[in-house]
């Protein structure tokens, strides 16, 4: 889950019944940074990467999904307008 106000991403595990649990005590899996305004995200089809639409810097943040569910920052793919208000993305 992208957290626009705090510039972070939360990660949860889900049981077969749909119960969600934070993957760590703080609930923060990655920090995107001040002013990044992450608004939407999605995981790759193979479950190896998480992409975060960071409207404040006009980029897609790329994170590797580790075996324990934590996220490791890979890089940014820029070229988008750096303005808030955009919303939605599709990841395959």
C-alpha positions in Angstrom: 0.0 0.0 0.0 1.4 3.4 -0.9 1.2 6.0 1.8 1.1 9.4 0.0 1.4 11.6 3.1 4.3 9.9 4.7 6.2 8.9 1.5 6.3 5.2 2.3 5.0 1.8 1.3 3.4 -0.7 3.7 3.4 -4.4 3.2 1.1 -7.1 4.6 0.8 -10.8 4.5 -2.6 -12.3 4.0 -4.0 -15.6 5.3 -6.3 -17.9 3.3 -9.2 -16.2 5.2 -8.1 -12.7 4.2 -6.7 -11.6 7.6 -3.9 -9.0 7.0 -0.8 -8.7 9.2 2.0 -6.1 8.9 5.2 -7.7 7.7 7.1 -5.8 10.3 6.3 -3.9 13.5 6.5 -0.4 12.0 4.3 -1.3 9.0 6.7 0.4 6.7 8.3 -1.8 4.0 10.1 1.0 2.2 10.5 4.8 2.4 10.0 6.5 -1.0 11.1 9.9 0.5 9.7 13.3 1.2 7.9 14.9 -1.6 7.6 11.7 -3.7 3.8 11.5 -3.2 3.4 7.8 -3.9 -0.2 7.4 -5.0 -0.5 3.9 -6.5 1.4 0.6 -6.8 1.4 -2.9 -8.2 3.4 -6.1 -8.2 4.8 -7.7 -11.3 3.1 -10.8 -12.6 6.0 -13.0 -11.4 5.9 -11.5 -7.9 9.5 -10.3 -7.9 9.0 -6.5 -8.2 6.8 -3.8 -6.7 6.3 -0.6 -8.7 5.2 2.6 -7.0 3.8 5.6 -8.9 5.6 8.5 -7.3 3.8 11.5 -8.7 5.8 14.2 -6.8 9.0 13.3 -8.7 7.4 12.1 -11.9 8.7 8.6 -11.7 8.0 5.0 -11.1 9.9 3.6 -8.1 11.1 0.1 -8.6 11.5 -2.3 -5.6 12.6 -5.9 -5.4 10.3 -8.1 -3.3 12.5 -10.1 -1.1 11.7 -13.7 0.1 10.5 -12.4 3.4 8.2 -9.8 1.7 10.4 -6.8 2.5 11.3 -4.4 -0.3 14.7 -3.3 -1.6 15.0 -0.2 -3.7 16.2 -0.9 -7.2 15.8 2.5 -8.9 13.5 5.1 -10.5 12.2 5.3 -14.0 11.5 8.9 -14.7 10.1 10.9 -17.6 6.6 11.6 -16.2 5.3 15.0 -15.2 6.2 15.8 -11.6 2.8 16.9 -10.4 0.3 15.5 -7.9 -3.1 14.4 -9.0 -2.3 11.6 -11.4 -3.7 8.3 -10.2 -3.7 4.7 -11.3 -1.3 2.3 -12.9 -1.4 -1.2 -14.4 1.5 -3.6 -13.9 1.9 -6.9 -15.7 
